[in-house]
Structures are given as structure tokens and as C-alpha cells.
Amino acid sequence: MNAINLTREEISEITGKTRSKAQYRALLGMGVPCKLRADGVPIVCRRAYEQKMGVDITEKDKENSTEPNFEMLA
């Protein structure tokens, strides 16, 4: 199951930074939409990040769908 927001480890890997303020600045510099929590830790919506990185969300949603793939039955 994918979490709605990126994990702290993922944000650190993406930005190459360990400190929250530096991560926030790096994310903004990359054009990734993010917010700061009350404690200063950046929050990044996984879907927004994936869209920014060019992931085709419709295909991803299709993969995660709980509806059967009827095309496979033909």
C-alpha cells in the first residue's frame, strides 16, 4: 500500500538533504509542491510528486484498481 504522503526517508533521498528546512528549500527549487508541518517537517503529496516527475497517473491508478481486468479474459 502506498502512503498518501512521501516518507521522511523518501524526501531525504529525493532532496539529498537531511535537515527539514534544507529539504523544503530543495523541494521548492525542484518545483515540487509541499507544505510545512507545525514542527517544520516538509509534507509532500505522493501523487503531486509523481505528477511532477512525469508518472502517468491514469496508468498507475489502473494498476492499483480493485476492479478485475476484463481485458485479460478475452
Stockholm file with secondary structure:
# STOCKHOLM 1.0

chainA/1-74         MNAINLTREEISEITGKTRSKAQYRALLGMGVPCKLRADGVPIVCRRAYEQKMGVDITEKDKENSTEPNFEMLA
#=GR chainA/1-74 SS CCCSBCCHHHHHHHHSCCSHHHHHHHHHHTTCCCEECTTSCEECBHHHHHHHTTCCHHHHHHHTCCSCCGGGGC
#=GC SS_cons        CCCSBCCHHHHHHHHSCCSHHHHHHHHHHTTCCCEECTTSCEECBHHHHHHHTTCCHHHHHHHTCCSCCGGGGC
//
